[in-house]
């Protein structure tokens, strides 16, 4: 699979943001599991972090699908027009 630098960077950024959201979710869940009295804030924070993670993963999925489709189209065009290097040269 071929990927350009810009698309790779975009995927890396969204992966980092999704990782950050997972970490925030884990922190909120750790506080919730201890039964702290201010749990409403952490429930809201957990939900917010999960929604952020979902958004980032959705964006990454769209980028990867577009990338796979572009590579599929490139492969199809290469099959449709094979190289003419194997043909003998005219004398």
Protein Blocks (a to p, Z undefined) as FASTA:
>chain_A
ZZdfklmmmmmmmmmmmmmmmmmmmmmmmmmmnopaklmmmmmmmmmmmmmmmmmmmmmm
mmmmmmmmmmmmmmmmmmmmccfklpccdZZ
